Amino acid sequence: MPSRRAAHLGTRSARHPWPPWLAAQLYVMNILKNLASAGIPSAASRQRSRWVVLVGIVLAATLLYSALRGVNWRGLWIIIARAKPGYLALGATTTMGALLVRAFRWRALLSNRASVPLFKVFQANSIGYLGNYFLPMRMGELIRSALLGRHQGLDTSFVLATALSERLLDAVTLVLVGAVAVSSVHGLPPEIRGALRFMGLAAAVGLVGLVAAPRMETWICRCLAKAPVSAGVASRLQTVVRRFLLGMRAGQRPQTAIRFALLTAFVWLAEAFALTLIGNSLGLPLTMVEALTLIAALGLASAVPSTPGYIGVYQFVSVCVLPLFGYSREQALACILVSQAVAYAVVTVAGTCSLLALGTSAPSASAPPPLVVED
């Protein structure tokens, strides 16, 4: 039986049809919600998720208010209105290229266990970014892992482990980029330097854990076997952990690590170049150092609970970082708003097309392939 909301939407569509662009967006968001809910089965998990979402909304609203307080709205609009379409088109093309390189990079981790077609990886990755932009709690990571695992016959735990390893290595890269970039900034507040040192320590701990955890597989499984649960539950937990550690081990081969590092450098340089293009379209002469500093700060800030698309968080970070290089708050806000608009456009096009092509059903509960553990 259809829900009241569905009936209301049906009545709304029959009397006053939705605009095509809005109807398509509502359709895509409904699909993403269904896919995400497949990974949060229990009522307790859903309750915890609601609290995290609530914290993210409050935090985003607070940061957005702080970023917009005292802004000259007329000046902000004048900066945005003079954006040059040619530069924006080049920025969008570069962003799409970075999205494609990300697919190459994720495939490098996956290829240690299976030969996955690049186009399928690109589709799943695009859908994941679409989920991150329109759903809270970075649900896109779970969505892309579940979709790719289902379509390629891979265990979701393994695929998710490669996705999380990718994110952790990105964090380490951004810390290094930020440390190098801010070394050229004079008069940097001690709070920012302290935050950077803390993030560097956290990234180092995470990197050590990423390297050490697969080597502690036997010890971890022994601890699970002694856990106060039934033998069947313990066995299933051990299988999931083995698959997860197998995914974490994917990037530790020298050849894979070198290829991953080169692709990561290309990704972030492309992202920085796209930001300089968008800045120049607004009349802001952003340099690569300035763009890399802002991107490093944005990437690290995205780890906090936030709303879809990091609205509020990105605006706050931008007005904190770009004024260090002599830009006004209005210029910083214009840059990040237009940059987010370009990113939304690219991700929406790539993600929606991929979602319709790859499939719209929620991940099935089919049995995963046999686990093969390498010595």
C-alpha positions as CSV (number, residue, x, y, z in Angstrom):
1,M,0.0,0.0,0.0
2,P,1.5,3.4,-0.9
3,S,2.4,5.8,1.9
4,R,0.6,9.1,2.5
5,R,3.7,10.9,1.2
6,A,3.7,8.9,-2.0
7,A,0.0,9.5,-2.4
8,H,0.5,13.2,-1.8
9,L,3.3,13.3,-4.4
10,G,1.1,11.4,-6.9
11,T,-1.7,13.9,-6.4
12,R,0.7,16.8,-6.7
13,S,2.1,15.4,-9.9
14,A,-1.4,14.8,-11.4
15,R,-2.7,18.3,-10.6
16,H,0.4,20.4,-11.0
17,P,3.3,18.4,-12.6
18,W,6.7,18.9,-11.1
19,P,9.3,20.7,-13.2
20,P,11.3,18.1,-15.0
21,W,14.6,19.0,-13.3
22,L,13.0,18.9,-9.9
23,A,11.2,15.6,-10.6
24,A,14.4,14.0,-11.7
25,Q,16.3,15.2,-8.6
26,L,13.5,13.9,-6.3
27,Y,13.6,10.6,-8.1
28,V,17.4,10.3,-7.7
29,M,17.3,11.3,-4.0
30,N,14.7,8.7,-3.4
31,I,16.9,6.0,-5.0
32,L,19.9,7.1,-3.0
33,K,17.9,7.0,0.3
34,N,16.7,3.5,-0.5
35,L,20.3,2.4,-1.2
36,A,21.6,4.0,1.9
37,S,18.9,2.5,4.1
38,A,19.9,-1.0,2.9
39,G,23.2,-0.5,4.9
40,I,21.5,0.6,8.1
41,P,19.2,-2.3,9.0
42,S,18.7,-2.0,12.7
43,A,16.5,0.5,14.6
44,A,19.5,1.3,17.0
45,S,21.7,2.1,14.0
46,R,19.0,4.3,12.6
47,Q,18.6,6.1,15.9
48,R,22.3,6.8,16.2
49,S,22.3,8.0,12.6
50,R,19.6,10.5,13.4
51,W,21.7,11.9,16.3
52,V,24.7,12.3,14.0
53,V,22.6,14.0,11.4
54,L,21.2,16.4,14.0
55,V,24.7,17.2,15.3
56,G,25.8,17.8,11.7
57,I,22.9,20.2,11.0
58,V,23.5,22.2,14.2
59,L,27.2,22.4,13.5
60,A,26.7,23.4,9.9
61,A,24.1,26.0,10.8
62,T,26.5,27.5,13.4
63,L,29.4,27.6,11.0
64,L,27.3,29.0,8.2
65,Y,26.1,31.8,10.4
66,S,29.6,32.6,11.4
67,A,30.8,32.6,7.8
68,L,28.0,34.9,6.6
69,R,27.9,37.3,9.5
70,G,28.8,40.8,8.4
71,V,29.0,40.0,4.7
72,N,28.4,42.7,2.1
73,W,25.7,40.9,0.1
74,R,25.7,43.4,-2.7
75,G,29.5,43.1,-3.1
76,L,29.2,39.3,-3.0
77,W,26.6,39.3,-5.8
78,I,28.7,41.6,-7.9
79,I,31.7,39.2,-7.7
80,I,29.6,36.2,-8.6
81,A,27.7,38.0,-11.4
82,R,31.0,38.7,-13.3
83,A,32.0,35.1,-13.5
84,K,33.4,34.2,-16.9
85,P,31.6,31.2,-18.4
86,G,34.7,30.0,-20.3
87,Y,36.8,29.6,-17.1
88,L,33.8,27.9,-15.4
89,A,33.5,25.4,-18.3
90,L,37.3,24.6,-18.0
91,G,36.9,24.2,-14.3
92,A,34.0,21.8,-14.7
93,T,36.0,19.8,-17.3
94,T,39.0,19.6,-15.0
95,T,36.7,18.4,-12.1
96,M,35.2,15.7,-14.3
97,G,38.7,14.6,-15.3
98,A,39.7,14.4,-11.6
99,L,36.6,12.3,-11.0
100,L,37.8,9.9,-13.8
101,V,41.3,9.7,-12.3
102,R,39.7,8.8,-8.9
103,A,38.1,5.8,-10.6
104,F,41.5,4.8,-12.0
105,R,42.9,5.1,-8.5
106,W,40.2,3.1,-6.8
107,R,40.5,0.4,-9.5
108,A,44.2,0.1,-8.6
109,L,43.3,-1.0,-5.1
110,L,40.5,-3.3,-6.3
111,S,42.6,-4.9,-9.0
112,N,44.7,-6.8,-6.4
113,R,41.7,-9.1,-6.0
114,A,39.6,-8.8,-9.2
115,S,39.7,-7.3,-12.6
116,V,37.0,-4.7,-12.5
117,P,36.1,-2.7,-15.6
118,L,37.1,0.9,-15.3
119,F,33.7,2.2,-16.5
120,K,31.9,0.2,-13.7
121,V,34.3,1.7,-11.1
122,F,33.7,5.2,-12.5
123,Q,29.9,4.7,-12.3
124,A,30.0,3.4,-8.7
125,N,32.4,6.2,-7.7
126,S,30.2,8.9,-9.3
127,I,27.1,7.5,-7.5
128,G,29.0,7.6,-4.3
129,Y,29.9,11.2,-4.7
130,L,26.3,11.9,-5.6
131,G,25.3,10.3,-2.3
132,N,27.8,12.4,-0.4
133,Y,26.5,15.6,-2.0
134,F,22.8,14.8,-1.4
135,L,22.8,12.6,1.7
136,P,24.3,13.2,5.2
137,M,26.9,11.1,7.0
138,R,29.0,10.5,3.8
139,M,26.5,7.7,2.9
140,G,28.0,7.7,-0.6
141,E,31.0,5.6,0.7
142,L,28.6,2.8,1.7
143,I,26.5,3.2,-1.5
144,R,29.4,3.0,-3.9
145,S,30.9,0.0,-2.1
146,A,27.6,-1.9,-2.0
147,L,26.7,-1.2,-5.7
148,L,30.1,-2.1,-7.0
149,G,30.3,-5.3,-4.8
150,R,26.8,-6.4,-6.0
151,H,27.5,-5.7,-9.7
152,Q,30.9,-7.3,-9.8
153,G,30.3,-10.2,-7.4
154,L,32.7,-8.8,-4.7
155,D,32.2,-8.9,-1.0
156,T,31.0,-5.5,0.3
157,S,33.4,-5.7,3.3
158,F,36.4,-6.0,0.9
159,V,35.2,-3.1,-1.4
160,L,34.3,-0.9,1.6
161,A,37.8,-1.5,3.1
162,T,39.4,-0.3,-0.1
163,A,37.2,2.8,-0.1
164,L,38.0,3.6,3.5
165,S,41.7,3.0,2.8
166,E,41.5,5.4,-0.1
167,R,39.9,8.1,2.2
168,L,42.5,7.6,4.9
169,L,45.4,7.9,2.4
170,D,43.7,11.0,1.1
171,A,43.7,12.5,4.6
172,V,47.5,11.7,5.0
173,T,48.1,13.4,1.6
174,L,46.1,16.5,2.5
175,V,47.9,16.9,5.8
176,L,51.3,16.8,3.9
177,V,50.0,19.2,1.3
178,G,48.7,21.5,3.9
179,A,51.9,21.4,5.9
180,V,54.0,22.3,2.8
181,A,51.5,24.9,1.6
182,V,51.1,26.8,4.9
183,S,54.9,26.9,5.4
184,S,54.9,29.8,2.9
185,V,52.1,31.7,4.7
186,H,53.3,34.5,7.0
187,G,51.4,35.5,10.1
188,L,49.4,32.2,10.3
189,P,47.4,32.0,13.5
190,P,48.9,29.6,16.1
191,E,45.5,27.8,16.3
192,I,45.7,26.8,12.7
193,R,49.3,25.5,13.1
194,G,48.2,23.6,16.2
195,A,45.2,22.1,14.4
196,L,47.5,21.1,11.5
197,R,49.9,19.4,13.9
198,F,47.0,17.5,15.5
199,M,45.7,16.4,12.2
200,G,49.2,15.3,11.2
201,L,49.4,13.2,14.3
202,A,46.0,11.7,13.7
203,A,46.8,10.9,10.1
204,A,50.1,9.3,11.2
205,V,48.3,7.1,13.7
206,G,45.7,6.1,11.0
207,L,48.5,5.3,8.5
208,V,50.2,3.1,11.1
209,G,46.9,1.3,11.8
210,L,46.3,0.9,8.1
211,V,49.7,-0.8,7.7
212,A,49.6,-2.8,10.9
213,A,46.0,-4.1,11.1
214,P,46.4,-6.6,8.2
215,R,49.5,-8.0,9.9
216,M,47.5,-8.6,13.1
217,E,44.8,-10.7,11.4
218,T,45.6,-13.8,13.4
219,W,45.5,-12.0,16.7
220,I,42.3,-10.1,15.9
221,C,40.5,-13.3,14.9
222,R,41.7,-15.0,18.1
223,C,40.2,-12.2,20.1
224,L,36.9,-12.5,18.2
225,A,36.9,-16.3,18.8
226,K,37.1,-15.6,22.6
227,A,34.3,-12.9,22.5
228,P,31.2,-13.7,24.6
229,V,29.0,-14.6,21.5
230,S,27.9,-17.8,19.9
231,A,30.3,-19.8,17.8
232,G,28.2,-19.0,14.6
233,V,28.3,-15.3,15.3
234,A,32.1,-15.4,16.0
235,S,32.7,-17.3,12.8
236,R,30.8,-14.8,10.7
237,L,32.6,-11.9,12.4
238,Q,35.9,-13.5,11.6
239,T,34.9,-13.9,8.0
240,V,33.9,-10.2,7.7
241,V,37.1,-9.1,9.4
242,R,39.3,-11.2,7.1
243,R,37.6,-9.7,4.0
244,F,37.9,-6.2,5.5
245,L,41.6,-6.7,6.2
246,L,42.1,-8.1,2.8
247,G,40.8,-4.8,1.4
248,M,43.1,-2.8,3.7
249,R,46.1,-4.9,2.4
250,A,45.3,-4.1,-1.2
251,G,47.4,-0.9,-1.3
252,Q,50.5,-2.3,0.4
253,R,52.1,-3.9,-2.6
254,P,55.0,-1.7,-3.9
255,Q,53.7,-1.5,-7.5
256,T,50.1,-0.7,-6.3
257,A,51.4,1.8,-3.8
258,I,53.5,3.7,-6.4
259,R,50.6,3.8,-8.9
260,F,48.2,5.0,-6.1
261,A,50.6,7.7,-5.0
262,L,51.0,9.1,-8.5
263,L,47.3,9.1,-9.2
264,T,46.7,10.8,-5.9
265,A,49.1,13.5,-6.7
266,F,47.4,14.0,-10.1
267,V,43.9,14.1,-8.4
268,W,44.8,16.9,-6.0
269,L,46.7,18.9,-8.5
270,A,43.8,18.7,-10.9
271,E,41.4,19.8,-8.1
272,A,43.7,22.7,-7.2
273,F,43.9,23.7,-10.9
274,A,40.1,23.6,-11.2
275,L,39.9,25.9,-8.2
276,T,42.4,28.4,-9.7
277,L,40.3,28.4,-12.9
278,I,37.1,29.1,-10.9
279,G,38.9,31.8,-8.9
280,N,40.2,33.5,-12.0
281,S,36.7,33.4,-13.5
282,L,35.7,35.7,-10.6
283,G,38.7,37.9,-11.0
284,L,40.6,36.3,-8.1
285,P,44.2,35.5,-9.1
286,L,44.4,32.3,-7.1
287,T,47.8,30.6,-7.2
288,M,48.3,26.8,-7.0
289,V,49.8,27.2,-3.5
290,E,46.7,29.1,-2.3
291,A,44.4,26.6,-4.0
292,L,46.2,23.6,-2.5
293,T,46.1,25.2,1.0
294,L,42.3,25.8,0.7
295,I,41.7,22.3,-0.7
296,A,43.8,20.7,2.1
297,A,41.7,22.6,4.7
298,L,38.4,21.7,3.0
299,G,39.4,18.0,2.7
300,L,40.3,17.7,6.4
301,A,37.2,19.7,7.5
302,S,34.9,17.3,5.6
303,A,35.7,14.7,8.2
304,V,33.4,16.4,10.8
305,P,29.7,15.6,10.9
306,S,28.1,17.9,8.3
307,T,25.1,18.4,6.0
308,P,25.0,17.0,2.5
309,G,27.5,18.7,0.3
310,Y,29.4,20.1,3.3
311,I,27.2,23.3,3.3
312,G,28.2,25.5,6.1
313,V,31.5,23.7,6.8
314,Y,33.1,24.7,3.4
315,Q,31.9,28.3,3.7
316,F,33.4,28.7,7.2
317,V,36.8,27.1,6.1
318,S,36.9,29.3,3.0
319,V,36.5,32.6,5.0
320,C,39.1,31.4,7.4
321,V,41.8,30.4,4.9
322,L,41.5,32.7,1.9
323,P,41.7,36.0,3.9
324,L,45.2,34.8,5.0
325,F,46.2,35.5,1.4
326,G,44.7,38.9,1.2
327,Y,41.2,38.1,-0.1
328,S,38.1,39.6,1.4
329,R,35.3,37.6,3.0
330,E,33.1,38.3,0.0
331,Q,35.7,37.1,-2.4
332,A,36.3,33.9,-0.3
333,L,32.5,33.2,-0.2
334,A,32.1,33.8,-3.9
335,C,34.9,31.5,-4.7
336,I,33.6,28.6,-2.5
337,L,30.0,29.1,-3.6
338,V,30.7,29.0,-7.3
339,S,33.2,26.1,-6.8
340,Q,30.5,24.1,-5.0
341,A,28.0,24.9,-7.7
342,V,30.4,23.6,-10.3
343,A,31.1,20.5,-8.3
344,Y,27.4,19.9,-7.8
345,A,26.7,20.2,-11.5
346,V,29.5,17.8,-12.4
347,V,28.6,15.2,-9.8
348,T,24.9,15.4,-10.4
349,V,25.4,14.8,-14.2
350,A,27.9,12.0,-13.7
351,G,26.2,10.4,-10.7
352,T,22.6,10.5,-12.2
353,C,23.7,9.1,-15.5
354,S,25.7,6.4,-13.7
355,L,22.8,5.6,-11.3
356,L,20.4,5.1,-14.2
357,A,22.9,3.0,-16.1
358,L,24.3,0.8,-13.3
359,G,21.0,0.0,-11.7
360,T,18.6,1.5,-9.2
361,S,17.8,-1.5,-6.9
362,A,19.1,-1.8,-3.4
363,P,22.1,-4.2,-2.9
364,S,20.9,-7.8,-2.7
365,A,21.8,-10.2,0.1
366,S,23.3,-12.8,-2.1
367,A,26.1,-14.9,-0.7
368,P,29.6,-13.4,-1.2
369,P,32.3,-15.2,-3.1
370,P,34.6,-17.6,-1.3
371,L,37.3,-15.9,0.7
372,V,40.8,-16.6,-0.5
373,V,43.5,-15.4,1.9
374,E,47.0,-14.8,0.6
375,D,50.0,-15.9,2.6
